[in-house]
C-alpha cells in the first residue's frame, strides 16, 4: 500500500458586488470601458468593498450598524475554509497545518491572517499556521510543498487557503501614477491597467494522506519551480521603501503593477512547462483530463495559450471574465465551483489538472485524481 495525498474538500467565497468596466474606469480613468473587454476579455470584477467613483477611493463596509459583513481578507478566507472543511467531513481540530497563500493580507506581519484563522476555527495548539506571501503562482507551489511534507508522514490533514483582496487598494492617486522605466524595461508601466484586472475572492482545499494503491487516487504528479522576472511589481513597504522616508517613495510604489508584456510572453512558456512536466511521463492520461484549472491573468492571454496548446476549450474552467483576476485564489475557486455544480466529483475518479505561473516567478502544477 502507498500513502496518497488526496483532495477531500474545497470551498470558495466570491463577493456578490459586481463592478462593471464602466464603474472602474470612472473611478480610475485610463482606458475606455469597451477597451478593457476588448483587450483583456474582462466584463466585470467582484469587489468586497464598494468604490466611490467621484473620489476614486475604496469604501469599506459599515462597522456600526448592527450587522456583520464579510469585510476583510481573513473573513473571505474563513468562509472558504469552513466550506472546504464541511465538504470534506474533516473537523478543524484534525488539521495539522494551515497555509494561507496571499499577497493582500489584512496585516503584513507575524502571520496575522493565518493566526486569526487558527483562532477563529479553534485549531489545535500544535497545528502550524503560516502566511505564504505569494501571488498567482503560489497555489500549486505551496501544494507541491505540502504534498512532499505529507508524504514524509508528519502531517495527515492540511488546509491550503488562497486569497486576493483588491478592492481596498482602489485609490486614484496611486493607480493613476506610473512606474518609470527600469532595468530590462524601456517603457513606463501604467498603474491604472492593473486596477482593471484584479478582483476579490478566496478559495480553499483540504488535503489528507490516505493509504491506497498508487495511481488510483490523490495527487498523481506534482512539481514546482522558480524563475526570475518582475511580472508584478510593488515597490512599497519593506524597510527600503517606507512611506515616511522623504524622497524614497512615489504613489505608484504602493500599487501592484503588472508588466503586461512580460506576462503575455512568459505565461505560455511556463504553463506549457507545467503541462509537459506532469503529463509528459503519462501520455496515456492526456485524453482523460476532465478539467483544467489554470491561473487566469486575463481571458485573452489564457485563451491564446489554450488554443496554442491544443487543449479543448470547454475543458478549461474560466471565470476571469466575470470575477477578474483573483490571483492565487482563482484555481481553487474554479475547483470549488465545479464541485458545487457537479461538473466534477470528489471520490468520482475525475482527473483534473491545476497549473499556474505568477509573481516573480513561482510556477507549478498538480495532476489530481479526485
C-alpha angles and dihedrals in degrees: 000000000000132000107244124192106222135188104234101169143012134187139174143193122204119174117244095223109105117204112196126212088251092057097046092049091052089053095041109023119206120097122033113255092248092056092057091061092041096050102029104024090230117134098174143344133220118243129187092201122049124235133229105226093196096055098027093231138123119260114211120214116265117270102193108050098092096255131106117233127183094245109156144051090255091052091055092046091050093054092048093047094047090052091050092049092047092051092047098048088230117138115228090239090061091066114109094188142009123202122189114199111200144123092201105062122164089241123016102218143063095019088286101171095043092047091049090052088048089055097044094049093040096233119186117279091243094050111111118239117189137161114220109206099219142123138208098341094042099093101064089035091059093039089057091051092048093049091054091047092050093048086059088066099238096106126045101171125029133170123209116194124185128189148173121201107184105149098079088057093066104121124145095208092053100042097041089060122086138220111240121231115287142174109326092003120092097181135058118254118231115226096207093067090063093052089057093057109052135075139176128264147118135218133185140191131192117214127196132183112232134178113244147121113305114259096013099098143356131033104348096181133010138170142156136193147185132231132163125244134118098240091154122024128200112163099174124098127032122085095288096057108034110158094231094059103097115232096012099087140056126182095258090059087075093053129089098235120193119211094219095189093054092045092052091048099044101037097074092042096055097034090055088050088053092053094044094049098052099032102031095080090043106049091156089067098053094089091045098062105115100186137014119209107196133173106260111213087172132326097257094054093046094045090051091053093046090053093044092049092050094237122155104258094215090059093057111087115223137180103145090105089063105026104031124230105322093186114211092002097059100085094046092047090053092050093048092049092051091050091049093050093045094243087130129011134214109240090015096105096243113161115223135172128216119195137162146160125193154126115032089340128302118145137167149139144215130205105207134189104206 
